[in-house]
Amino acid sequence: MTLQPRLLIAEDDRNFAETLMLEFSDRGYDVDIVHSMAAFNAHKWAHLDYAIVDMRLGTDHGIDLVEVLHQRYPMCQIVMLTGYGSIATAIKAVKLGATNYLTKPASVAQIEAALRGGDFVQSAQPPEPQAPSLARHEREYIESVLSECNGNISQAARVLGLHRQSLQRKLRKFSPP
């Protein structure tokens, strides 16, 4: 008897998590879902083969979960999934243990290919033919500085030469509604 591959889905959007669970269950995976870091820490798995981790888990950061997963389950293939991708977060996710990084929307086939070690996929959409906008460069730079400051907004504002409230306004502009 062969064991089903064990897949963890860490996603705060319950409907999306349920859809992924059904799709991957139909494909032969044994699937568990968590919606936060607290829910992840409440469970102990003997092993995990694969994990799909959303960048935002409510008030938690999925990138923190990537690091914990990589430490506890070093053989686990981890795909970071986000609706707000950037080069800085892709690099950080890979450095912390993600084996792949996808931006939403991504099909189940693309996610499974990424889990199974397909080519590093940065975007589920075809590349843009024009140069990235100035706003995108600004967002990526701010996210990079914020990442270097371990999420400390006051420290990042000092590094960027901005008032803390100005930085918070810019971050809210980048954040999902």
VMD Tcl script that builds the backbone (N, CA, C; Angstrom):
set m [mol new atoms 531]
animate dup $m
set s [atomselect $m all]
$s set {name element resname resid chain x y z} {
  {N N MET 1 A 0.841 -1.179 0.000}
  {CA C MET 1 A 0.000 0.000 0.000}
  {C C MET 1 A 0.892 1.250 0.000}
  {N N THR 2 A 0.658 2.128 -0.950}
  {CA C THR 2 A 1.437 3.353 -1.002}
  {C C THR 2 A 0.714 4.463 -0.245}
  {N N LEU 3 A 1.488 5.249 0.433}
  {CA C LEU 3 A 0.927 6.369 1.177}
  {C C LEU 3 A 0.656 7.538 0.240}
  {N N GLN 4 A -0.427 8.231 0.520}
  {CA C GLN 4 A -0.718 9.442 -0.237}
  {C C GLN 4 A 0.260 10.521 0.185}
  {N N PRO 5 A 0.689 11.357 -0.753}
  {CA C PRO 5 A 1.546 12.476 -0.349}
  {C C PRO 5 A 0.779 13.421 0.565}
  {N N ARG 6 A 1.445 13.877 1.611}
  {CA C ARG 6 A 0.818 14.743 2.616}
  {C C ARG 6 A 1.004 16.199 2.229}
  {N N LEU 7 A -0.089 16.958 2.103}
  {CA C LEU 7 A -0.071 18.348 1.679}
  {C C LEU 7 A -0.721 19.232 2.732}
  {N N LEU 8 A -0.029 20.299 3.106}
  {CA C LEU 8 A -0.592 21.297 4.006}
  {C C LEU 8 A -0.927 22.537 3.188}
  {N N ILE 9 A -2.143 23.038 3.368}
  {CA C ILE 9 A -2.554 24.292 2.738}
  {C C ILE 9 A -2.726 25.319 3.843}
  {N N ALA 10 A -1.925 26.371 3.798}
  {CA C ALA 10 A -2.006 27.466 4.772}
  {C C ALA 10 A -2.559 28.672 4.030}
  {N N GLU 11 A -3.840 28.921 4.216}
  {CA C GLU 11 A -4.558 29.955 3.464}
  {C C GLU 11 A -5.666 30.516 4.334}
  {N N ASP 12 A -5.731 31.842 4.472}
  {CA C ASP 12 A -6.763 32.441 5.323}
  {C C ASP 12 A -8.102 32.599 4.608}
  {N N ASP 13 A -8.124 32.549 3.290}
  {CA C ASP 13 A -9.372 32.597 2.536}
  {C C ASP 13 A -9.975 31.190 2.558}
  {N N ARG 14 A -10.963 31.006 3.395}
  {CA C ARG 14 A -11.514 29.668 3.632}
  {C C ARG 14 A -12.099 29.030 2.369}
  {N N ASN 15 A -12.751 29.822 1.531}
  {CA C ASN 15 A -13.325 29.279 0.296}
  {C C ASN 15 A -12.233 28.802 -0.653}
  {N N PHE 16 A -11.190 29.606 -0.807}
  {CA C PHE 16 A -10.088 29.223 -1.677}
  {C C PHE 16 A -9.372 27.989 -1.127}
  {N N ALA 17 A -9.166 27.952 0.183}
  {CA C ALA 17 A -8.511 26.801 0.814}
  {C C ALA 17 A -9.328 25.530 0.592}
  {N N GLU 18 A -10.646 25.650 0.726}
  {CA C GLU 18 A -11.533 24.495 0.528}
  {C C GLU 18 A -11.479 24.014 -0.923}
  {N N THR 19 A -11.453 24.957 -1.855}
  {CA C THR 19 A -11.362 24.600 -3.274}
  {C C THR 19 A -10.057 23.869 -3.555}
  {N N LEU 20 A -8.950 24.408 -3.035}
  {CA C LEU 20 A -7.657 23.734 -3.216}
  {C C LEU 20 A -7.667 22.348 -2.597}
  {N N MET 21 A -8.254 22.232 -1.406}
  {CA C MET 21 A -8.308 20.938 -0.732}
  {C C MET 21 A -9.046 19.913 -1.596}
  {N N LEU 22 A -10.192 20.285 -2.137}
  {CA C LEU 22 A -10.962 19.364 -2.975}
  {C C LEU 22 A -10.194 18.971 -4.231}
  {N N GLU 23 A -9.565 19.950 -4.872}
  {CA C GLU 23 A -8.804 19.677 -6.096}
  {C C GLU 23 A -7.626 18.728 -5.821}
  {N N PHE 24 A -6.875 19.007 -4.764}
  {CA C PHE 24 A -5.711 18.175 -4.480}
  {C C PHE 24 A -6.111 16.810 -3.906}
  {N N SER 25 A -7.221 16.747 -3.184}
  {CA C SER 25 A -7.725 15.448 -2.722}
  {C C SER 25 A -8.076 14.572 -3.918}
  {N N ASP 26 A -8.717 15.180 -4.919}
  {CA C ASP 26 A -9.059 14.434 -6.141}
  {C C ASP 26 A -7.814 13.960 -6.885}
  {N N ARG 27 A -6.717 14.635 -6.677}
  {CA C ARG 27 A -5.454 14.268 -7.337}
  {C C ARG 27 A -4.629 13.290 -6.501}
  {N N GLY 28 A -5.180 12.831 -5.377}
  {CA C GLY 28 A -4.515 11.799 -4.591}
  {C C GLY 28 A -3.692 12.273 -3.407}
  {N N TYR 29 A -3.863 13.498 -2.988}
  {CA C TYR 29 A -3.119 14.016 -1.837}
  {C C TYR 29 A -3.947 13.869 -0.567}
  {N N ASP 30 A -3.263 13.676 0.548}
  {CA C ASP 30 A -3.873 13.723 1.873}
  {C C ASP 30 A -3.690 15.162 2.342}
  {N N VAL 31 A -4.788 15.927 2.421}
  {CA C VAL 31 A -4.710 17.375 2.600}
  {C C VAL 31 A -5.166 17.815 3.984}
  {N N ASP 32 A -4.406 18.736 4.580}
  {CA C ASP 32 A -4.784 19.427 5.813}
  {C C ASP 32 A -4.784 20.917 5.524}
  {N N ILE 33 A -5.659 21.645 6.199}
  {CA C ILE 33 A -5.749 23.096 6.022}
  {C C ILE 33 A -5.535 23.781 7.363}
  {N N VAL 34 A -4.776 24.881 7.349}
  {CA C VAL 34 A -4.682 25.781 8.498}
  {C C VAL 34 A -4.911 27.193 7.970}
  {N N HIS 35 A -5.479 28.041 8.821}
  {CA C HIS 35 A -5.797 29.400 8.411}
  {C C HIS 35 A -4.946 30.454 9.126}
  {N N SER 36 A -4.039 30.006 10.021}
  {CA C SER 36 A -3.202 30.945 10.769}
  {C C SER 36 A -1.995 30.203 11.339}
  {N N MET 37 A -1.045 30.966 11.841}
  {CA C MET 37 A 0.120 30.367 12.500}
  {C C MET 37 A -0.309 29.616 13.754}
  {N N ALA 38 A -1.271 30.171 14.495}
  {CA C ALA 38 A -1.746 29.511 15.715}
  {C C ALA 38 A -2.333 28.142 15.385}
  {N N ALA 39 A -3.103 28.067 14.315}
  {CA C ALA 39 A -3.686 26.778 13.911}
  {C C ALA 39 A -2.585 25.801 13.502}
  {N N PHE 40 A -1.544 26.291 12.826}
  {CA C PHE 40 A -0.427 25.435 12.455}
  {C C PHE 40 A 0.275 24.910 13.700}
  {N N ASN 41 A 0.547 25.799 14.660}
  {CA C ASN 41 A 1.264 25.405 15.872}
  {C C ASN 41 A 0.459 24.458 16.753}
  {N N ALA 42 A -0.863 24.450 16.598}
  {CA C ALA 42 A -1.718 23.565 17.392}
  {C C ALA 42 A -1.662 22.112 16.907}
  {N N HIS 43 A -1.170 21.885 15.705}
  {CA C HIS 43 A -1.098 20.538 15.132}
  {C C HIS 43 A 0.352 20.080 15.026}
  {N N LYS 44 A 0.538 18.798 15.115}
  {CA C LYS 44 A 1.852 18.194 14.907}
  {C C LYS 44 A 1.684 17.062 13.901}
  {N N TRP 45 A 2.385 17.173 12.777}
  {CA C TRP 45 A 2.336 16.145 11.757}
  {C C TRP 45 A 3.634 15.341 11.826}
  {N N ALA 46 A 3.521 14.031 11.593}
  {CA C ALA 46 A 4.710 13.190 11.581}
  {C C ALA 46 A 5.616 13.608 10.426}
  {N N HIS 47 A 4.988 13.930 9.306}
  {CA C HIS 47 A 5.748 14.407 8.149}
  {C C HIS 47 A 4.830 15.207 7.235}
  {N N LEU 48 A 5.428 16.049 6.451}
  {CA C LEU 48 A 4.723 16.774 5.392}
  {C C LEU 48 A 5.572 16.669 4.136}
  {N N ASP 49 A 4.934 16.306 3.037}
  {CA C ASP 49 A 5.650 16.224 1.772}
  {C C ASP 49 A 5.619 17.555 1.026}
  {N N TYR 50 A 4.467 18.225 1.126}
  {CA C TYR 50 A 4.252 19.459 0.368}
  {C C TYR 50 A 3.491 20.469 1.214}
  {N N ALA 51 A 3.679 21.753 0.879}
  {CA C ALA 51 A 2.921 22.817 1.540}
  {C C ALA 51 A 2.683 23.952 0.549}
  {N N ILE 52 A 1.472 24.486 0.599}
  {CA C ILE 52 A 1.116 25.689 -0.147}
  {C C ILE 52 A 0.845 26.747 0.912}
  {N N VAL 53 A 1.591 27.832 0.886}
  {CA C VAL 53 A 1.497 28.847 1.927}
  {C C VAL 53 A 1.179 30.195 1.294}
  {N N ASP 54 A 0.081 30.797 1.733}
  {CA C ASP 54 A -0.278 32.130 1.266}
  {C C ASP 54 A 0.602 33.154 1.986}
  {N N MET 55 A 0.927 34.224 1.291}
  {CA C MET 55 A 1.778 35.265 1.877}
  {C C MET 55 A 1.129 35.890 3.109}
  {N N ARG 56 A -0.177 36.053 3.061}
  {CA C ARG 56 A -0.888 36.667 4.185}
  {C C ARG 56 A -1.848 35.651 4.779}
  {N N LEU 57 A -1.687 35.435 6.064}
  {CA C LEU 57 A -2.555 34.517 6.801}
  {C C LEU 57 A -3.279 35.320 7.874}
  {N N GLY 58 A -4.248 36.098 7.457}
  {CA C GLY 58 A -4.928 36.983 8.393}
  {C C GLY 58 A -3.949 38.028 8.877}
  {N N THR 59 A -3.679 38.033 10.177}
  {CA C THR 59 A -2.714 38.982 10.724}
  {C C THR 59 A -1.294 38.418 10.735}
  {N N ASP 60 A -1.138 37.166 10.363}
  {CA C ASP 60 A 0.181 36.523 10.328}
  {C C ASP 60 A 0.801 36.658 8.940}
  {N N HIS 61 A 2.114 36.465 8.889}
  {CA C HIS 61 A 2.846 36.504 7.626}
  {C C HIS 61 A 3.198 35.075 7.227}
  {N N GLY 62 A 2.775 34.672 6.053}
  {CA C GLY 62 A 3.058 33.330 5.568}
  {C C GLY 62 A 4.537 33.046 5.432}
  {N N ILE 63 A 5.317 34.085 5.209}
  {CA C ILE 63 A 6.755 33.898 5.051}
  {C C ILE 63 A 7.376 33.363 6.349}
  {N N ASP 64 A 6.783 33.741 7.500}
  {CA C ASP 64 A 7.241 33.198 8.784}
  {C C ASP 64 A 6.941 31.703 8.872}
  {N N LEU 65 A 5.799 31.305 8.321}
  {CA C LEU 65 A 5.432 29.889 8.322}
  {C C LEU 65 A 6.358 29.094 7.405}
  {N N VAL 66 A 6.773 29.692 6.290}
  {CA C VAL 66 A 7.718 29.018 5.385}
  {C C VAL 66 A 8.987 28.655 6.149}
  {N N GLU 67 A 9.494 29.596 6.932}
  {CA C GLU 67 A 10.724 29.350 7.693}
  {C C GLU 67 A 10.532 28.214 8.695}
  {N N VAL 68 A 9.409 28.216 9.422}
  {CA C VAL 68 A 9.129 27.169 10.411}
  {C C VAL 68 A 8.963 25.813 9.717}
  {N N LEU 69 A 8.214 25.786 8.614}
  {CA C LEU 69 A 8.029 24.535 7.868}
  {C C LEU 69 A 9.372 23.970 7.411}
  {N N HIS 70 A 10.217 24.825 6.878}
  {CA C HIS 70 A 11.518 24.378 6.381}
  {C C HIS 70 A 12.380 23.813 7.510}
  {N N GLN 71 A 12.292 24.406 8.701}
  {CA C GLN 71 A 13.061 23.904 9.839}
  {C C GLN 71 A 12.524 22.566 10.332}
  {N N ARG 72 A 11.196 22.442 10.455}
  {CA C ARG 72 A 10.598 21.217 10.997}
  {C C ARG 72 A 10.543 20.071 9.992}
  {N N TYR 73 A 10.349 20.403 8.725}
  {CA C TYR 73 A 10.182 19.397 7.676}
  {C C TYR 73 A 11.115 19.748 6.514}
  {N N PRO 74 A 12.413 19.521 6.659}
  {CA C PRO 74 A 13.372 19.977 5.651}
  {C C PRO 74 A 13.172 19.369 4.261}
  {N N MET 75 A 12.498 18.246 4.156}
  {CA C MET 75 A 12.268 17.624 2.851}
  {C C MET 75 A 10.962 18.097 2.200}
  {N N CYS 76 A 10.201 18.894 2.914}
  {CA C CYS 76 A 8.918 19.393 2.417}
  {C C CYS 76 A 9.137 20.394 1.285}
  {N N GLN 77 A 8.416 20.196 0.188}
  {CA C GLN 77 A 8.448 21.132 -0.934}
  {C C GLN 77 A 7.402 22.215 -0.669}
  {N N ILE 78 A 7.835 23.470 -0.580}
  {CA C ILE 78 A 6.955 24.572 -0.177}
  {C C ILE 78 A 6.769 25.550 -1.331}
  {N N VAL 79 A 5.507 25.838 -1.624}
  {CA C VAL 79 A 5.185 26.853 -2.625}
  {C C VAL 79 A 4.555 28.038 -1.911}
  {N N MET 80 A 5.168 29.206 -2.082}
  {CA C MET 80 A 4.613 30.454 -1.551}
  {C C MET 80 A 3.662 30.979 -2.616}
  {N N LEU 81 A 2.434 31.283 -2.206}
  {CA C LEU 81 A 1.393 31.755 -3.119}
  {C C LEU 81 A 0.937 33.125 -2.640}
  {N N THR 82 A 0.900 34.098 -3.548}
  {CA C THR 82 A 0.522 35.446 -3.131}
  {C C THR 82 A -0.182 36.198 -4.245}
  {N N GLY 83 A -1.053 37.070 -3.836}
  {CA C GLY 83 A -1.708 37.951 -4.781}
  {C C GLY 83 A -0.926 39.234 -4.969}
  {N N TYR 84 A 0.098 39.439 -4.162}
  {CA C TYR 84 A 0.880 40.680 -4.179}
  {C C TYR 84 A 2.358 40.343 -4.238}
  {N N GLY 85 A 2.783 39.778 -5.340}
  {CA C GLY 85 A 4.162 39.341 -5.466}
  {C C GLY 85 A 5.128 40.467 -5.735}
  {N N SER 86 A 6.339 40.266 -5.284}
  {CA C SER 86 A 7.426 41.202 -5.576}
  {C C SER 86 A 8.724 40.410 -5.597}
  {N N ILE 87 A 9.713 40.983 -6.217}
  {CA C ILE 87 A 11.015 40.329 -6.284}
  {C C ILE 87 A 11.592 40.155 -4.882}
  {N N ALA 88 A 11.436 41.176 -4.052}
  {CA C ALA 88 A 11.987 41.107 -2.692}
  {C C ALA 88 A 11.367 39.961 -1.892}
  {N N THR 89 A 10.050 39.816 -1.955}
  {CA C THR 89 A 9.416 38.735 -1.183}
  {C C THR 89 A 9.720 37.370 -1.793}
  {N N ALA 90 A 9.863 37.313 -3.106}
  {CA C ALA 90 A 10.224 36.034 -3.741}
  {C C ALA 90 A 11.604 35.588 -3.270}
  {N N ILE 91 A 12.542 36.514 -3.248}
  {CA C ILE 91 A 13.896 36.183 -2.807}
  {C C ILE 91 A 13.890 35.758 -1.340}
  {N N LYS 92 A 13.182 36.520 -0.509}
  {CA C LYS 92 A 13.137 36.186 0.919}
  {C C LYS 92 A 12.495 34.811 1.139}
  {N N ALA 93 A 11.397 34.533 0.425}
  {CA C ALA 93 A 10.716 33.241 0.577}
  {C C ALA 93 A 11.638 32.087 0.211}
  {N N VAL 94 A 12.377 32.229 -0.879}
  {CA C VAL 94 A 13.286 31.168 -1.310}
  {C C VAL 94 A 14.441 31.013 -0.318}
  {N N LYS 95 A 14.964 32.125 0.180}
  {CA C LYS 95 A 16.051 32.052 1.172}
  {C C LYS 95 A 15.597 31.344 2.443}
  {N N LEU 96 A 14.307 31.505 2.802}
  {CA C LEU 96 A 13.802 30.903 4.035}
  {C C LEU 96 A 13.305 29.471 3.841}
  {N N GLY 97 A 13.316 28.971 2.600}
  {CA C GLY 97 A 12.982 27.565 2.406}
  {C C GLY 97 A 11.927 27.250 1.373}
  {N N ALA 98 A 11.290 28.256 0.785}
  {CA C ALA 98 A 10.303 27.965 -0.263}
  {C C ALA 98 A 11.036 27.408 -1.482}
  {N N THR 99 A 10.440 26.414 -2.103}
  {CA C THR 99 A 11.039 25.847 -3.306}
  {C C THR 99 A 10.472 26.476 -4.556}
  {N N ASN 100 A 9.388 27.239 -4.396}
  {CA C ASN 100 A 8.769 27.905 -5.527}
  {C C ASN 100 A 7.929 29.065 -5.037}
  {N N TYR 101 A 7.603 29.990 -5.938}
  {CA C TYR 101 A 6.878 31.210 -5.604}
  {C C TYR 101 A 5.931 31.510 -6.756}
  {N N LEU 102 A 4.647 31.573 -6.469}
  {CA C LEU 102 A 3.649 31.841 -7.505}
  {C C LEU 102 A 2.787 33.033 -7.128}
  {N N THR 103 A 2.393 33.798 -8.129}
  {CA C THR 103 A 1.428 34.858 -7.891}
  {C C THR 103 A 0.055 34.382 -8.342}
  {N N LYS 104 A -0.956 34.848 -7.623}
  {CA C LYS 104 A -2.335 34.524 -7.974}
  {C C LYS 104 A -2.749 35.414 -9.135}
  {N N PRO 105 A -3.592 34.966 -9.998}
  {CA C PRO 105 A -4.221 33.655 -10.004}
  {C C PRO 105 A -3.285 32.599 -10.591}
  {N N ALA 106 A -3.313 31.438 -10.030}
  {CA C ALA 106 A -2.538 30.302 -10.523}
  {C C ALA 106 A -3.466 29.098 -10.565}
  {N N SER 107 A -3.366 28.309 -11.597}
  {CA C SER 107 A -4.217 27.125 -11.717}
  {C C SER 107 A -3.700 26.019 -10.803}
  {N N VAL 108 A -4.550 25.061 -10.540}
  {CA C VAL 108 A -4.150 23.916 -9.721}
  {C C VAL 108 A -3.009 23.168 -10.407}
  {N N ALA 109 A -3.058 23.080 -11.724}
  {CA C ALA 109 A -1.980 22.404 -12.465}
  {C C ALA 109 A -0.650 23.142 -12.289}
  {N N GLN 110 A -0.685 24.472 -12.313}
  {CA C GLN 110 A 0.545 25.247 -12.111}
  {C C GLN 110 A 1.067 25.076 -10.688}
  {N N ILE 111 A 0.159 25.072 -9.723}
  {CA C ILE 111 A 0.573 24.902 -8.325}
  {C C ILE 111 A 1.167 23.513 -8.129}
  {N N GLU 112 A 0.524 22.499 -8.702}
  {CA C GLU 112 A 1.043 21.138 -8.555}
  {C C GLU 112 A 2.404 20.997 -9.233}
  {N N ALA 113 A 2.573 21.593 -10.399}
  {CA C ALA 113 A 3.876 21.547 -11.078}
  {C C ALA 113 A 4.949 22.213 -10.216}
  {N N ALA 114 A 4.596 23.328 -9.588}
  {CA C ALA 114 A 5.540 24.014 -8.704}
  {C C ALA 114 A 5.877 23.151 -7.492}
  {N N LEU 115 A 4.869 22.461 -6.934}
  {CA C LEU 115 A 5.101 21.570 -5.790}
  {C C LEU 115 A 6.025 20.418 -6.161}
  {N N ARG 116 A 5.845 19.910 -7.350}
  {CA C ARG 116 A 6.594 18.734 -7.794}
  {C C ARG 116 A 7.973 19.074 -8.343}
  {N N GLY 117 A 8.360 20.348 -8.210}
  {CA C GLY 117 A 9.716 20.719 -8.615}
  {C C GLY 117 A 9.829 21.197 -10.037}
  {N N GLY 118 A 8.727 21.703 -10.585}
  {CA C GLY 118 A 8.788 22.290 -11.918}
  {C C GLY 118 A 9.663 23.520 -11.892}
  {N N ASP 119 A 9.819 24.126 -13.041}
  {CA C ASP 119 A 10.639 25.328 -13.138}
  {C C ASP 119 A 10.160 26.371 -12.147}
  {N N PHE 120 A 11.113 27.179 -11.663}
  {CA C PHE 120 A 10.776 28.258 -10.750}
  {C C PHE 120 A 9.808 29.181 -11.469}
  {N N VAL 121 A 8.622 29.331 -10.908}
  {CA C VAL 121 A 7.582 30.127 -11.539}
  {C C VAL 121 A 7.398 31.391 -10.719}
  {N N GLN 122 A 7.630 32.527 -11.318}
  {CA C GLN 122 A 7.455 33.777 -10.588}
  {C C GLN 122 A 6.067 34.338 -10.790}
  {N N SER 123 A 5.442 34.047 -11.904}
  {CA C SER 123 A 4.124 34.591 -12.171}
  {C C SER 123 A 3.321 33.595 -12.972}
  {N N ALA 124 A 2.041 33.487 -12.675}
  {CA C ALA 124 A 1.169 32.592 -13.410}
  {C C ALA 124 A 0.736 33.238 -14.719}
  {N N GLN 125 A 0.980 34.522 -14.882}
  {CA C GLN 125 A 0.598 35.230 -16.090}
  {C C GLN 125 A 1.825 35.435 -16.964}
  {N N PRO 126 A 1.627 35.608 -18.283}
  {CA C PRO 126 A 2.779 35.851 -19.147}
  {C C PRO 126 A 3.483 37.146 -18.755}
  {N N PRO 127 A 4.788 37.218 -18.965}
  {CA C PRO 127 A 5.517 38.421 -18.580}
  {C C PRO 127 A 5.006 39.644 -19.336}
  {N N GLU 128 A 5.082 40.780 -18.660}
  {CA C GLU 128 A 4.646 42.025 -19.266}
  {C C GLU 128 A 5.682 42.465 -20.292}
  {N N PRO 129 A 5.252 42.923 -21.460}
  {CA C PRO 129 A 6.215 43.334 -22.464}
  {C C PRO 129 A 6.888 44.676 -22.146}
  {N N GLN 130 A 6.226 45.540 -21.366}
  {CA C GLN 130 A 6.808 46.833 -21.053}
  {C C GLN 130 A 7.581 46.771 -19.740}
  {N N ALA 131 A 8.394 47.802 -19.530}
  {CA C ALA 131 A 9.181 47.895 -18.301}
  {C C ALA 131 A 8.249 48.097 -17.105}
  {N N PRO 132 A 8.651 47.592 -15.935}
  {CA C PRO 132 A 7.818 47.781 -14.743}
  {C C PRO 132 A 7.640 49.272 -14.440}
  {N N SER 133 A 6.502 49.601 -13.876}
  {CA C SER 133 A 6.195 51.001 -13.576}
  {C C SER 133 A 7.032 51.490 -12.398}
  {N N LEU 134 A 7.103 52.809 -12.302}
  {CA C LEU 134 A 7.810 53.432 -11.191}
  {C C LEU 134 A 7.156 53.055 -9.862}
  {N N ALA 135 A 5.812 52.998 -9.850}
  {CA C ALA 135 A 5.093 52.619 -8.631}
  {C C ALA 135 A 5.472 51.212 -8.188}
  {N N ARG 136 A 5.648 50.303 -9.145}
  {CA C ARG 136 A 6.033 48.935 -8.795}
  {C C ARG 136 A 7.442 48.912 -8.210}
  {N N HIS 137 A 8.358 49.653 -8.819}
  {CA C HIS 137 A 9.718 49.729 -8.278}
  {C C HIS 137 A 9.705 50.291 -6.864}
  {N N GLU 138 A 8.899 51.328 -6.649}
  {CA C GLU 138 A 8.796 51.923 -5.321}
  {C C GLU 138 A 8.283 50.900 -4.318}
  {N N ARG 139 A 7.217 50.181 -4.686}
  {CA C ARG 139 A 6.643 49.177 -3.790}
  {C C ARG 139 A 7.670 48.105 -3.449}
  {N N GLU 140 A 8.383 47.605 -4.459}
  {CA C GLU 140 A 9.377 46.559 -4.224}
  {C C GLU 140 A 10.511 47.057 -3.332}
  {N N TYR 141 A 10.938 48.292 -3.543}
  {CA C TYR 141 A 12.008 48.843 -2.723}
  {C C TYR 141 A 11.549 49.000 -1.275}
  {N N ILE 142 A 10.348 49.523 -1.086}
  {CA C ILE 142 A 9.816 49.689 0.268}
  {C C ILE 142 A 9.680 48.328 0.951}
  {N N GLU 143 A 9.168 47.325 0.238}
  {CA C GLU 143 A 9.036 45.981 0.813}
  {C C GLU 143 A 10.400 45.404 1.158}
  {N N SER 144 A 11.394 45.668 0.329}
  {CA C SER 144 A 12.748 45.182 0.596}
  {C C SER 144 A 13.319 45.808 1.863}
  {N N VAL 145 A 13.175 47.128 1.987}
  {CA C VAL 145 A 13.676 47.819 3.180}
  {C C VAL 145 A 12.920 47.349 4.416}
  {N N LEU 146 A 11.611 47.223 4.304}
  {CA C LEU 146 A 10.802 46.753 5.430}
  {C C LEU 146 A 11.220 45.343 5.841}
  {N N SER 147 A 11.517 44.514 4.868}
  {CA C SER 147 A 11.981 43.153 5.150}
  {C C SER 147 A 13.322 43.176 5.876}
  {N N GLU 148 A 14.242 44.041 5.432}
  {CA C GLU 148 A 15.550 44.160 6.082}
  {C C GLU 148 A 15.420 44.654 7.518}
  {N N CYS 149 A 14.350 45.410 7.775}
  {CA C CYS 149 A 14.104 45.945 9.125}
  {C C CYS 149 A 13.202 45.012 9.932}
  {N N ASN 150 A 13.034 43.796 9.465}
  {CA C ASN 150 A 12.220 42.781 10.143}
  {C C ASN 150 A 10.803 43.265 10.439}
  {N N GLY 151 A 10.234 44.036 9.499}
  {CA C GLY 151 A 8.860 44.492 9.645}
  {C C GLY 151 A 8.680 45.696 10.554}
  {N N ASN 152 A 9.758 46.242 11.085}
  {CA C ASN 152 A 9.673 47.400 11.979}
  {C C ASN 152 A 9.448 48.659 11.137}
  {N N ILE 153 A 8.223 49.170 11.182}
  {CA C ILE 153 A 7.848 50.311 10.345}
  {C C ILE 153 A 8.625 51.562 10.724}
  {N N SER 154 A 8.809 51.818 12.008}
  {CA C SER 154 A 9.542 53.013 12.440}
  {C C SER 154 A 10.976 52.991 11.918}
  {N N GLN 155 A 11.630 51.852 12.045}
  {CA C GLN 155 A 13.006 51.725 11.579}
  {C C GLN 155 A 13.069 51.856 10.055}
  {N N ALA 156 A 12.138 51.225 9.346}
  {CA C ALA 156 A 12.108 51.313 7.882}
  {C C ALA 156 A 11.874 52.759 7.436}
  {N N ALA 157 A 11.004 53.472 8.141}
  {CA C ALA 157 A 10.735 54.873 7.802}
  {C C ALA 157 A 11.999 55.705 7.945}
  {N N ARG 158 A 12.771 55.457 8.999}
  {CA C ARG 158 A 14.037 56.186 9.182}
  {C C ARG 158 A 15.001 55.896 8.032}
  {N N VAL 159 A 15.110 54.614 7.659}
  {CA C VAL 159 A 16.011 54.227 6.569}
  {C C VAL 159 A 15.577 54.878 5.257}
  {N N LEU 160 A 14.272 54.930 5.027}
  {CA C LEU 160 A 13.740 55.503 3.791}
  {C C LEU 160 A 13.684 57.025 3.807}
  {N N GLY 161 A 13.881 57.632 4.973}
  {CA C GLY 161 A 13.814 59.077 5.088}
  {C C GLY 161 A 12.384 59.596 5.020}
  {N N LEU 162 A 11.449 58.782 5.517}
  {CA C LEU 162 A 10.036 59.148 5.519}
  {C C LEU 162 A 9.534 59.266 6.951}
  {N N HIS 163 A 8.439 59.980 7.111}
  {CA C HIS 163 A 7.741 59.985 8.388}
  {C C HIS 163 A 7.029 58.639 8.507}
  {N N ARG 164 A 6.948 58.095 9.704}
  {CA C ARG 164 A 6.328 56.790 9.929}
  {C C ARG 164 A 4.912 56.730 9.359}
  {N N GLN 165 A 4.118 57.779 9.577}
  {CA C GLN 165 A 2.737 57.784 9.085}
  {C C GLN 165 A 2.683 57.815 7.562}
  {N N SER 166 A 3.634 58.485 6.928}
  {CA C SER 166 A 3.683 58.499 5.462}
  {C C SER 166 A 3.960 57.100 4.930}
  {N N LEU 167 A 4.877 56.386 5.592}
  {CA C LEU 167 A 5.177 55.014 5.190}
  {C C LEU 167 A 3.956 54.125 5.400}
  {N N GLN 168 A 3.262 54.300 6.511}
  {CA C GLN 168 A 2.066 53.499 6.761}
  {C C GLN 168 A 1.010 53.743 5.689}
  {N N ARG 169 A 0.846 54.986 5.248}
  {CA C ARG 169 A -0.117 55.290 4.180}
  {C C ARG 169 A 0.283 54.590 2.887}
  {N N LYS 170 A 1.573 54.623 2.558}
  {CA C LYS 170 A 2.042 53.945 1.353}
  {C C LYS 170 A 1.809 52.442 1.457}
  {N N LEU 171 A 2.053 51.856 2.595}
  {CA C LEU 171 A 1.834 50.419 2.780}
  {C C LEU 171 A 0.366 50.058 2.663}
  {N N ARG 172 A -0.514 50.894 3.199}
  {CA C ARG 172 A -1.950 50.633 3.061}
  {C C ARG 172 A -2.371 50.692 1.598}
  {N N LYS 173 A -1.748 51.568 0.834}
  {CA C LYS 173 A -2.061 51.680 -0.580}
  {C C LYS 173 A -1.681 50.389 -1.314}
  {N N PHE 174 A -0.605 49.727 -0.885}
  {CA C PHE 174 A -0.162 48.491 -1.511}
  {C C PHE 174 A -0.956 47.283 -1.051}
  {N N SER 175 A -1.574 47.372 0.126}
  {CA C SER 175 A -2.238 46.223 0.756}
  {C C SER 175 A -3.574 45.941 0.115}
  {N N PRO 176 A -4.032 44.667 0.248}
  {CA C PRO 176 A -5.353 44.327 -0.273}
  {C C PRO 176 A -6.424 45.015 0.545}
  {N N PRO 177 A -7.613 45.265 -0.044}
  {CA C PRO 177 A -8.700 45.923 0.698}
  {C C PRO 177 A -9.194 45.088 1.839}
}
mol reanalyze $m
mol bondsrecalc $m
mol representation Tube
mol addrep $m
